[in-house]
Amino acid sequence: MSIFSPKGGVGKTLIAANLAAELQGRLANPTALIELDAIRRDASMLLGSSGVVCVPDVLTSHSLPAKLDELRSRCAFIFIDAGGILNALSVT
């Protein structure tokens, strides 16, 4: 599930982190959150010790497809928190 908006500050990270933590906690399903915001790293802070796998560096390593394949094999849910300034140049 991808959570995005072209505008920053609308609560994308908060929604993504809460959904991921809730699914991890209540359903005991392995859950991951990929943080694509290149400027802010708030998801890691919000999730703390929830058990959700938080992946903050996918854009800098240019390995999103490989990381998705890896996470699919071990997580029931994968959330993608796309930053407000994310555009085509950010992911190429």
C-alpha distance (Angstrom), angle and dihedral (degrees) to the residues before:
residue distance angle dihedral
M1 . . .
S2 3.77 . .
I3 3.78 121.1 .
F4 3.78 113.8 -163.3
S5 3.78 146.2 147.5
P6 3.80 129.9 174.2
K7 3.79 88.9 -126.8
G8 3.77 123.5 74.6
G9 3.78 124.5 -133.5
V10 3.80 98.2 35.3
G11 3.82 96.7 116.8
K12 3.82 103.8 -95.2
T13 3.78 94.5 138.2
L14 3.80 93.6 44.6
I15 3.82 91.7 51.1
A16 3.81 93.6 45.1
A17 3.81 93.5 47.3
N18 3.80 93.8 46.6
L19 3.81 93.5 47.9
A20 3.80 91.5 47.9
A21 3.81 93.5 47.4
E22 3.81 92.4 46.3
L23 3.80 93.6 51.4
Q24 3.79 90.9 45.4
G25 3.80 93.0 47.8
R26 3.79 105.6 37.8
L27 3.78 100.4 33.2
A28 3.81 97.4 30.6
N29 3.80 89.6 -135.2
P30 3.80 118.5 148.3
T31 3.80 105.0 -105.8
A32 3.81 133.7 -173.2
L33 3.77 133.3 -165.0
I34 3.79 119.2 -159.0
E35 3.78 110.9 -157.1
L36 3.81 111.8 -150.9
D37 3.78 97.3 173.6
A38 3.80 102.6 115.9
I39 3.81 93.1 -167.8
R40 3.80 105.9 43.7
R41 3.79 129.2 37.5
D42 3.80 100.2 -164.1
A43 3.82 99.5 135.4
S44 3.81 93.4 69.2
M45 3.79 90.3 52.4
L46 3.81 93.6 46.4
L47 3.80 94.2 48.6
G48 3.79 95.9 48.1
S49 3.80 109.1 159.7
S50 3.82 96.9 -12.8
G51 3.80 92.3 122.5
V52 3.81 92.7 -116.9
V53 3.80 112.7 137.5
C54 3.82 104.4 -120.6
V55 3.81 116.3 -161.3
P56 3.83 110.5 -167.6
D57 3.81 103.2 163.9
V58 3.80 107.2 54.1
L59 3.81 96.3 112.4
T60 3.77 94.7 50.1
S61 3.78 92.1 51.5
H62 3.84 94.4 43.9
S63 3.78 90.2 -134.7
L64 3.81 105.2 118.9
P65 3.85 96.1 129.1
A66 3.81 92.2 47.6
K67 3.81 92.3 45.9
L68 3.82 91.1 49.6
D69 3.81 90.6 51.8
E70 3.80 90.9 50.4
L71 3.81 93.7 47.5
R72 3.82 93.4 46.4
S73 3.79 89.4 61.2
R74 3.81 93.4 56.4
C75 3.82 108.9 22.8
A76 3.80 130.4 69.5
F77 3.81 91.9 -157.8
I78 3.81 131.8 30.0
F79 3.80 120.7 -170.9
I80 3.79 121.7 -166.7
D81 3.79 115.9 -155.0
A82 3.81 104.7 -160.8
G83 3.78 114.0 -161.8
G84 3.79 121.5 -122.6
I85 3.79 93.2 -112.7
L86 3.80 95.3 46.5
N87 3.79 111.9 129.7
A88 3.80 139.4 154.2
L89 3.81 91.6 -79.2
S90 3.81 90.5 56.5
V91 3.79 94.2 60.7
T92 3.81 103.4 36.8
